[in-house]
Amino acid sequence: MTDLLAQLAFSPLYIITVLMAFRVIVFLRKEKGFIHYLCKIWAVIHILIYLLAIYFSS
């Protein structure tokens, strides 16, 4: 499983997903509402997965 997770660190599609997640956190930080709250949770989960992928790739 760690090999698959490490491959995410170099996947271009997942890098784009993490960039989108970062933009959600930065640009929607003052927005309120249930949908925005779910988007922020989605963004944090993807960023944490990417950080784990970087950790396991080294």
N, C-alpha and C positions, 0 to 999 in steps of 0.2 A: 504494500500500500504506500509506503514512503517513496518508492520509485515513481509511482504515478503522481503523487503529490509534488515531487521534485520536478517533474516534467511540466507542471503548470507554470513554473517560474519563467520558462522560455517560450511559452505558447503565446503567439501574437494576439489571438482572439481573447485570451484571458487577460492579457495586459490592457487591452482596450476596455474590457469589462471593469477592471480595477480603476482605470482612469475615469470611467463614467461614475463609478461609486464614489470616487474622491470628489468629483464635481457635484454630486448630489449632496454630499456633506457640506461642502464649501458654499454652494449657492443657495441651498434650501435650509440653512441653519436657523433662519428666523421664521420660517413658515410653520403653521400649526395645523393640526388635523390628523385624522387617523391614517389616511393614505400617505401623507408625508412622513408620519412616524414609521410606517411599514417600510417606506423607501430608505429611511435612515438605518433601520435595522438591517435591511438587505445590503446596504453599502458597508456597514461595519463588518458583517459576516464575510463579505467578499474580500475586504482588505485584510482581515485576520487570516483567512485561508491563504492569501497570497504571501503574507509574512511567514506563515508556516512553510509554504513551498520554498521560499528563499532559504529558510533555515535548514530544511532537509536536502537542498541541492548542494550545500557546501560541506 
